[in-house]
Amino acid sequence: MTVGAIIAAASHRVARPIIKLGGITNIQRLTLTYHKAGVRNIVVITGFEDPEIKAELTGKGVIFLQLADYEDPELMESFRIGLNYLRGRCDRVFLTPVNAPLYKHSTLEAMMATAGDIVIPSFGGRSGHPILVSDALAPEVVAHQGPDGLAGFIRTTTADRRWIDVNDAGVRFTVHDMSDAQRLLPAADDSLIQASCSLSIRKARTVFDARTHLLLKLIDETHSVSGACRSMSLSLTRAWRMINDLEADLGFLVVNRSQGGHRGGKTHVSDEGRRLIAAFDAYNERVLGAVNAGFQEFWDSLSPMMVKPDAPRR
């Protein structure tokens, strides 16, 4: 099952993506949380703080889509843009505002393990963030124009809705009410602990890495190098250098170029390029699986030595 996430971070008035809690920004925290839960297809809807968000996340494998009207947009508009982009690419998609950054990866894992067209976490009998929707339901979510946005859709839809109780007060937290922040932060920070692994293939120089991999995947989807660059905050000059260096190192074309004209030019990933993408996907999954399993064994071995914050130190 392929799962994606849409992080709505466009609004000038309410988003707060660059505010720091516990030493990292909200947008960084959410990205780390989804990565720890194994969610790799992350789309960030940017707006007012587009340059700052891209500076925080460039090179993290995140896709950026910009909302033009970001002064006071409806949250649903960000979700519509993201769902339209991910349509057919993921089986299920998390929907979350960036101003709700303190839920844990274990909540995401529990939601993914729950069947249903819509899965909603609850704490203390009250619903929270994020929401998990099936790809099959995405067109209905996108088409919804009723009051109260996503909440209104959830109330009125006849789709299979599932609420799950989670031991995670972070699902109810937003940065607009900071009264619980200091109480929730220690557990939220602890839940972020994870191995950090970036896979690359190199000889005298790096031949292929996660950034090159994302570039090729986006070119394959958009048939445009410039379109791919916009989605990953990469300069066109740098992108072509990466492609040319890769082809020189591998000895085969990874993209087929076509000249412009009255219809404009297009760039297509070659059959060999697609095989490279698929092989790297499989290789990356195997490596990450081994790294995470080894890390968990390592971390568990340290647990008996861990000192609680309120415990006396020698």
N, C-alpha and C positions, 0 to 999 in steps of 0.2 A: 504494500500500500504506500503510495506517495502522498505526503502531506505537505502543504504549503502554509504560509502565514502572510497576512497583510497587516502591516503596522501603519495606522493612520497618523501622520505627523505633519499635516499641512497647515492646520488652522493657526492664524496669527494670534487669535484671542485665547484659545484653550489648550493648544497642543503641548507646549512645554517640553520639547524633545531634548534640549540641551541642559536643562536643570540637572544638577548632580545630587544624587542620594547615595550615601556611603562611598563617596569618592569617584563614582562613575556616572555618566549621564544616563538619563532614562532610556535613550535609544540604544546605547551600548548594552545596558542591563538586559533589555528585552531580547536583543540579538543573541547575547550569551545564553539566556534562558532557553530560547528556541533551539540553539545549536546543541545544548546539553540534552535536550529531549529528542535529538536526532532529526529535527526539522531543518532542511537545507534550502528549500525554495522560499526564500524570504523576500517579499516585495515591500519597500518602504515608499509610502505616498508622501512626497515632500511638497513644500509650499514656501511660506514666509522665510524659514530658516534653511532653505535648500543648500546653500554653500556650506553652512556649518555642519549639517547632517552628513553631507557627502565627505567632508573632511574627517568626521568621526568614523565613518564606516567604509571608506574606500579600501579595497583590497580584502574585504571580509566576505566576499561572495554574495553580496546583497544587490538586488536589482532596484533601481530608483525610477519612479514615475512621478512626474511633477503635475500638481493641480494648479491650474492657472489662477482661478479665483480662490485665493487663500485667506482673504480678510475675515470672513465669517462663514465658511462652507458648512454644509450639513455633513455629519460624519458618514452618512450613507453614500455621499458622492465619492468619497475616498474608497469605500468598500466596493462601489460599482466599478471604478476604474481598475482596482486590483483584481476583482473577480473576472472581469472581462479579459484581463491579461492572462490570468492563470487558467482560464477555461480550457478543459481538456488536458492540462498538464499535470494536474493533481487530482487524486481521488477525493480528498477532503482539504478544507482550508480553514485555518484559524483567522478570526477577525478580532482585532484589538486596537483601541486607541493608545497612543504612546504615553498618555498621562495616567495609565494604570500599569505601573512597571514592577510591582512587588509580588506577583504570584510566582509559584515555584515550578520547576520543571516536572516535579512529580504530579502536579495537577494536570499538566499537558499530557503526560503519559497515561494518567487515569482516563482522561477524556478520549484519547485515541483508542483506548482499549474498550470503549463503550460504543455499542452500535446505535444507529439513529441518524436521521437526516440533519438534525440539529442537536448538539450536546452543549449543555449550559452548566457551569459549575455553581454550586451554592455553598454558602457558609452561614451558619446560624439561621437557616431557613430563608435566606435572601440570595437572589441571583447575583452573579458577578461577571467579571471578565476573565478570559476571553470567551468567544463563542466559536464553536466548531461546526461548520456546515459542509454538507456533501456537495461534490461537483454537480451532481444531478439536480440539486436544488438551486444552484447558483443563478440560472436564468430568472427564477421567480424572485429571488432576492434583488437582483439588478432591476427588475421591472417594477418593484414595489414603489408606489408613490403616496402611500397613505401617511397619516400622522404618526409622530413618534419614531420615525426611522426604523432601525433594526428591531427595537423593542416592540414597535407596533406590528411589524411583520411576524415576529415570534408569537405574539398574542393571537393573531388572526389566521395563521397558516394551518392547514390540515395535515402538514407533513409530520413525520414521526419525530416528536420532540422528547428528549431525555434530559432530566436534571440529575446531576450526581452531587452528593454531599462530599465535600473535601475538607480535610483538616488544614486549611490554608486561608487565613484571614486576609491574605494579600489579594484574593479575588475581589474583595470589596473596597480595596484602597484606591484612591486617586490622589494626585498631587494637589488637588484643590481643597483637600482637607488633610492637613499634615499632622493632625493631633495624634495619629497612631504610628507615624513614620518611625520614630526611634524605637518603639516596641517591636515593630515588624522587621526592621532592618537586619538584626543579627541572624535570624533564621533565613531571611532572603539571601543575605550574603553567603552564608554557609552553603546554601543549596546551589550556588554557582560554581563550587569547586569542580574542576574538570581538567583533564589533560588538554594541552594546547598543541596541536599537531598540524603542520602545513606540509603537504606532500608535493615534492617537485622532482623532476627528472633532469639531470644535468650531465654535461661533460666538462669542457673548458668553461662553458657558461650554462646558465639555466636553459634547458631545451623546452620544457613544458611544465606548467604549474597550474594552480587553481585559477589564477587570473586569466591565463591563456585559454584554459578550458572553458571558463565562463564566456569569454569573448567569442569563441567558436560556436558555443551553444546559442548565443544571442544572434550571431550572424545567420545561423541556420534557421532561426525563428523569424527574423525580420528581413532576411535577404539584403541587408544593408549594413555596411561597416559603420557608417555614421550613426545609424539608429542604435546599433549595439553600443557604441561609445556613449551615447546619451544615457543609456540605461545603466551603465556601470561607471560613470564619471571618469572617462578615459579620453585623452586627446586622440584625434584622428591620426596625427603623425606617429604617436607612440603605438597605436593599434597596428598600423601598417608595418612598422618596424618589427613588432612582435610576430606578425604573420610571415614576413619575409625571412626573419631569422629562423623561425620554426621550419619553414620549407627548406631552407638551406641546410639545416642540421639533419632533417629527416630524409631529404632526397626525393620528396614527392610533393605535389600540390595539395594543400589542405583547403584552399578556396579557389573556385573558378570565377575569374573576373569577366564581366561583359561591359562593353563600351556604352556610354550614354547615348543620347539621341533625344527625339521629341518625347519618348516615354521614360527617359532617364535610364541610368545603368543600374545593374543589380549584381550582387555578389552572392554566390551560392557555395555552401560547403560541399566539397567533393565527397565521393563515396569513401575514399580513403580517410578524409577528415572525419566523416561520421563514424567510421570504425575506430578511429583514434579516440573520439569522444566516448564511445561506448566502452572501449577497453579501459580508459582511465576511470570512468565511473565505477566499473567492477573492481578495479585495482584499489581505488580509493576506499570503497566500502570494506574490502577485506582488511586493509591497513588500519582504518579507523576502528573496526571491530576488535582487532587484536590490541590496539593501543588502549581502548576503553576497558577491555577486559583486564589487561595488565595493570592499568591504573587503579581499577577498583580493588584488585588484590593488594596492591601497594598501599592504598589509602586505608583499607580495612586493617592492615597490619599495624598502622599507626594509632588506630582508635584507642587502644588501652593507655596510650601515653598522653592523649589529648587532655589539656587542662581547661576546665570550664572557666568562663570569665569571672565567676564569683568564688572560685576555689582558691584556697591559700597556696602561694608559691613558696618554694624553699629558697 
